[in-house]
Amino acid sequence: MFEGQPKGLYALALANTGERFGYYTMLAVFVMFLQANFGFSAATAGSIYSIFLGLVYFMPLFGGMAADKLGYGKMVTIGISIMFIGYLLLALPLGANTVAIAAMGGALLLIAVGTGLFKGNLQVMVGNLYDEAKYSAKRDSGFSVFYMAINIGAMFAPTAAIKIMEWAQTSLGVSEADSYHYAFGVACLSLIASIAIYYIFRSTFAHTDRSKAAAASGNANVKELTPAETKERIICLCLVFAVVIFFWMAFHQNGATLTFFARDYTATSSTGIQSMAFDVMNLVFGIFIVYGLFGLFQSKTGKGKGISAAIIAAAVAGLVYKYSTLPAETAVSAPIFQQFNACFVVALTPVSVAIFGALAKKGKEPSSPMKIGLGMLVAAIAYVLMIVGSMGLAAPEIGADGQPLHMADVTPNLLISTYLILTFAELLLSPIGISFVTKVAPPKYAGMMMGGWFVATALGNFLVAIPSLMWGASLTVVWGTLAAICVVAALFIFVILKRLEKVAK
């Protein structure tokens, strides 16, 4: 997976890791901040969350258009600077008055604009690394590595948010509502780290900082497209974008209805070995074991196998020690569940790459469009599991104080399993879809087409609010709606599969 990749991949991936760590630290507690600080209802908080996510993923369209003319690197630098100002505004404890609400809205707009200039253009630069013939076969696995790095940042984000809030409350004596601002301050620091990495290692990817059209004009390996071919590629990408809308609508319930379920229905404490899952270091040890096993079986030298065995032994020892020091009871906070998706991405990426690599050697690897369709079906399975796990549970209720009531103590394993299945779906769809866009997009529209991917994501995030607005109805209706949407989207992909596969050749 890591062999034969261009050096610039790791620099760009680490720069994105820092930015995503800040973003997901903020996102892990954002909905709860809106309710705790401003007293918003679940529907209002969910709507704000949805609109914000929509803007975050809509703005890359304009960022991509600008970068196609002005250069990707310039947009990346401007974008991260604007994001920093936005997080800084959120970090200021301005209270709950009209000024505070306006400042919050302005901060969200700045973060969305900055992300629009940063995120898509950084990914186009990653795609440009693979335009060289010697790297072209590594494109899908390269984007899987890049995607894994993003989730390393996301994996630690919920813990960072919770721990900094706990520290602020216990050490500084601030209220719960004010403690959220410290989590937003962490995002500011992460952006400083991100831009530092970007410039320190810039020499490894400087050649990607130009429009793809300019790169193609000097590359004899790039086929010049006719107007008809250009049109067909754009149409096919738009068809994929239509499916992506519904995937993100379902997937990004992690910050909305799935978080509501964690708060309102999931047990607030855990004991025994199950509680090990709520310490991020235990998850890290598990990841080391997975990677150690891969090294053990794939290393070609005795030294390599020995190092892998030592890593496995150290990780197992770490888990044994952590188990021996477990408290009698571990508190389970609703935002902590958002760490599992990122953890599973990091742990399962090498598994996914290995499986598809083995299939490729046998000539049986599914095409990128087929993987996208399968991803939608797997996402549907996740919500079928939620339907089964929610059977017999009453609809959500609001107490006399206006706050949501805790309705039940469902085992945390239900949400953990759901996030595991959604991660399988994500690995089939998201990194593969991004790779597909960079491969199929007409050179002179590369930035705009990557922006189109994010616009589809944005539209999906706008639709995230629909299940939030349904919160209060039967849980079966909420989860059933999401499962049905995923199945319909998968069927659509399979209907147009041959057309998509033709342009990807």
N, C-alpha and C positions, 0 to 999 in steps of 0.2 A: 504493500500500500504506500509506504513512504519512499521506496526505492525509485530512482529515476525521475523524481519530481524536480522542477526548476526551483532554484534557491529563492526566488522572489515570492514563491507561494507561501513560505513560512513567515516571511516578514509581513506580507499583506494579511495573512491569517491572524497573526498576533496583534496587529494594529486593530483589526476588527474585533478581536477578543476583548480588548480593553474597552472599546466603545459599547459592545453588547453587554459587558458586565455592568456598566453604569446604567444602561437602558433597562435591563431586567431587574436590577436592584430597585429602581424607581417603580417599575411596573408591578413588582411582586406585592407592593403595599398600596398601590395607587387607589384602587377602588375602595379599600378600607379607609384610606385617608380622606377620601371625599365624604364618606359617611360619618367618620369620627370628627372631622374638623368642621364640616359645613352642615352636617345633619341631613344630607341628601338621602332619599329613599334608594332601595336597590335598583329600581327602574331608572331613576335619574342618574345614579352613579354608573350603571351599566351603559346608559346612552352616551354619557360623556366619555367613558372608556372606549366605546365603540367608535365614536366620532374621531377621537384622538388617534386610535390605531388606523382608522381609515385615512386620515391626513398623513400620518407617518409613511404609509405605503403608497399614497397617491402622488406625493411631491416628487419622488424619483423620476416620474415622467418628464417633468420640466427640468430636473437636474440632469437627466440624460440628454435632453435636447441641447442644453447649454454646453455640456461637456463634449458633444459631437463637434462643436464649433470652436470651443475655447480650451479644450484639454481636460482630461480626467483629474490629474493631480491638483490643479488649481481649484476645482470644485470640491475636492475632498478636503483641502485645507480650509476653505471658506466655510464649508458645512460643519466641520467639527468645532470651529470657533463660534458659530451661531448656536449650536447645541449647548455649548458651555454656558452661554448667557442664559439660555432657557432653564437649565438645571439650577443655575445660581439663583434665579428668581424663585424657583420652587423651594430652595433651601432656606429662604428668608421667612421667619415666622411672623407673618403679617396679620394673623388672626382669622376671623370668619366673616368679616364685614364685606361690603360691596367692593371696596378697593382690593381686598384679598382675593375675592372671586375673579375680578378683572385681571389681577396679576397672574393668577393661576391659568386663566385662559390664554393670556399673552405668552406665558412660559411654554404652554403646550404647543402653541403656534410656532414659536421659535424652534422648539425641539423637532417638530415635524418638518419645517423648512430645512433645518440643518441636516437632518437625516436624509432628506430628499437629495441633497447635494453630495452627501458622503456615501451612503450605503450602496446604491446601485452602481455608481461609478467605480467604487473600489472593486466590485465584483466583475465589472467589465475588464478592469485591469488584470484581474486573475484570469479571465478568459483569454486575454491577449497573450498571456504567457504560453498558451498551448497552440498558438498559430504556427509555431515552428514545427516542422515535420517530425523532428525527433521527440517531441513531447505530445503530439496529437493523440496518440492512443491512450494517454494518461489523463485525458480531460475529465472523464466521469469520476475516476478515483481521486483526482486532484480536488475537485469540488467537494467530494466526500470528506477529505482531510480538512478543507477550508470550513466546511459546515460543522465538523467536529470541534474545531477550534472555537467557533462562535459559541458552542454549547458548553465549553469549558468555563467560559465567563458566565454564562447563564446558570450553570450548575451551582456556583457559589453565591449567586446574587441573593436568593431568598434568605439564606443564612446570614449573609452580610447585613441585609436590611433588618432582620429580626434582632441580631446581636447588637447592632449600633443603637437601635431603639431601646433595647433593654438597658444598655449601658447609660444612655441619656436619662432614662427614668430613675435608675437606681443610684447612679453616681452624681448626676447633676440635678436630680429632683424635678425634672420637667414633666409636664403632663403627657398623657398618651397622645393627645392630638398634636402637641408640639414636637413629640419625639420623631414623627414622620419626617420632619425637615432634615434631621441628621442623616436619614437614609438617602435623601435627595442630595445631600452634600457629598456622600460617597461617590455618586455619579459624576460630580464635578472633578473629583480627583482621578477617576478612571479615564476621563477624556484627556487629561494631561499626560497620563502614561501612554495612551493610544497614539497621540500625535508625536510623542517622543520616539516611540518605536518606528513610526512611519518615516521620520526623517533620518534617524540613525542608520537604518538599513535601506535607504532609498536607492542606493546604487545597484541593488540586486533586481530592481524592477523598473528602473528609470525608462527603459526602452518601451514599456507598455503605456507610458503617459502621452499618448497621441491618439487621434481618432483611428478607429479600425479601418476606415476607408483609406486613410493615408498609409497605414501599415500594409494594407492589401495591394495598393498601387505599386509597391516595390517588392512584392512577394510573388514569385512566379508560380508558387504552389497553390495560390488562391484563385479559384475559378471566377471569371467575370460573369456576372449574372445578366440575363436578358430582362427587359421589363416584365415579361410574362412570368419568368422564374421569381423575380423579386416580389411580384404581386402574390403568387402562390405561397411563397414562404410567409409573407405577412399574414395572409388569410389563415394559414395553418397555425401560426403562433397565436392569433386571436382566438381560434377555436380552443386551443389549450388553455388560454387565459380564462375563457368562459368556465371551464371546469375548475380551475384553480380558485376562482371566486368562492365556490361552495366548499372546497376543502378548508380554506382558512376560516370560513364562517364556523365550521364544525371544530376545527383544531383550536382556535383561539378562545374557546369556552373555558380554557384553563384559567384565564383571569376574570371570568364572569360567572356563569352558572356552575361550573365545576368548583370554583372557589366558594360560591354560595352554599353548595352542597357540603363542602368541607366544613364550613362554619356552622350550618344549621342542622346537619344530619350525621356528621362523622364524630366518632369518639374523640374527646378532647385530651385524652391521656392514653398511654400505651405502656405495657410492661413486658418483661422478658425479651426474648430474641427479636420480637417484632419491633421493639423500640429502637433497636440498632439502626433501623432504616432512617430515623429522624436526626441522625448525626451525620453531617456531610462527610466527615473524615472516614466513617465506615464505608460510605459509598466510594470514596477515593481508593480505599484499600481494595474494594471489590474490583474496581477498574484496573488497578495494578495487577491483580491476579489474572484478569482476562488477557491483558497485554503480555504478561509473563508467560502464559500458556502458549500464546501465539509465537513468542520468541523461542520458547522451548522446542516447539515442533518445527519451526521454520528455519532456525539458525543452522548454518552449515559448518560451524566450527564448535569445538568443545568449549572454547572460551565463551562464545555467545550463549550456548546452552547453560553454562555455569552461571552466567550473569542473570539469565532469565529465571533459573531455579532459585537463585538468591533473592530476587525480587519477589517471587511467589512466597518464599518462606518468610520474608520480612513482613509482607502484607498479611499473611495468615497469623503471624505472631501479633501484629497490630490489632487484628480483629479479636484474637483471644484475650489480649489485654483489655481492650475496650469492653468486651463482654463481662470480664471479671470486675470491672469498676462501674457497671451499670447501676444507676439509682433504682430505688424500689419502683418509682413511677416516672415516666417521661412525659412532659407536657407536649401536646400536639397542637400547633398553631395552624390556622387555615392557610396562610401564605406558604408554609413550608412544603406543601405538596407540589409546588411549582418547580422544586429542585429535581424531581424525579425524571421529568421529560429530558432535561438537559443531561442528567447522569446517564440515562439509557442511551441517548444519542452517542455520547462519548464511548460508552462501553460496547455498543453494538455496531458502530461504524466499521471496525476491522472485520467483524463477523460478516456484515453485509458485503463488504468489498471482497472478502475471501470467497463467499458463496458465488457471487456473480463472476468472479475471476475464474473459478473452477468451471462454471457453466460456459463461460466464453471459450475456454480451452476445448470444450467438447462441441462448440458451435451451437449451444442451446441457450445462450443468455437472452433473456427477453429484451426487446427493443425499449428505448426510453419511453415512448408513448404507452407501451404495454405496462411498464412499471408504474406509470402515473395512474392508469386505470386500476391496477391492482391495489395501489395505495388508497384509492377511494373506497374500494371494497373493504379493506382492512379497517379504515376509519369507521365504516358502518358497523363492523363487528364490535368496536369499542363501545358504541352507544347502545347496541343490543345488550351488552354486558351491564351497562348502567340501568337499562330497563329491568333486567332480571334482578339486579341488586336493590332496586327501588320498590319492588313489589311489596304491597302492604303498608307502605309509608304514607302518612297523611300529607296533604298539600302544605306548603310553607305558610306560616302565620306571623303576624306582627303583634307584639305585646302592647300593653296599655301605655308603656313609656315610649312607644314608637319604634322600638328596636326589634329586630327579628328574633323570634323565639328559637331556642335549640330544641328541635323536634325529636331527635333520636340519637343513639350512639352506635351507628353502623361501623363495622370494622374498617380501619384505614386501608386494609388490603383491597377493598373494592376500588378506591380511587387509584391506588398504586398500580393495580392490574390494568385499569383503564388507560393510565398514562403510558404503560408499557406497550399496549396495543397501538395507541395513537403514535407512539414513537416509531414502531414498525412502518406505519402508514407514512409518517413524515420522511423517513429515510428512502422510501420508494418514490416519493413525489417531489420533495423540495430540492435537495441537491441535484437530483437527476433532471428536474424541470429547469433549474437555472443553467445547468450544463447544456441542455437541449436548446435553450434560447441563444446562448453564446455560439452554438454550432450552426444553427439554422438562420439566425438573423442576418439579413443583407448587410454587408460591411458598412455602407454609409448610413445605416439606420441602427447600428448596434446599441448605442446609448439609449435611443428612444425605445427600442424593443425591450431592453432590460427594464426601462421605465414602465413599459406596458405590463411586464410581469408583476411589478409592484403595484400598478394601478389595479390589476386583478386582485391582488392581495388586499388592497385598500377597500375595494368594493365588498370583499368577503368580510373585512373587519367592520364595515358599516352594518353589515347584516348580523354581526355578532350580537347586536342589541335586541334582535327579535326574540331569541330565547330568554333574555333578561326581562323583556316586557311580559313574557309568558310566565315568569317566576311568580308563583302564587297559585297557578293551576296544577293539575295533576302532573307528577313527575314523569309518568309514562308518556304523556303528551309531549313534554319538553324533549325527552331523549328520543322518542319515536320520530319526531319531526326531523331531528338531526340525522338519524340513521337512514330515513327514507331519502333525504336530500343526497346523501353520499352514494346510495345505490343508484339513483337516477343519473348522477354525474358520471359514475363508472360506466354505466350502459352507454352513455353518449360517447365516451372515449372509444369504447369497443366498436361502435358503429362507424366512426371515422378513422379507425386505426390504420388501415392500409394507406390512406391519403397522407397521414402524418409520417408513417414510416418511409414513404417515397421521398419526401423532401429532406429527410434526415440522412439519406444515403450519401 
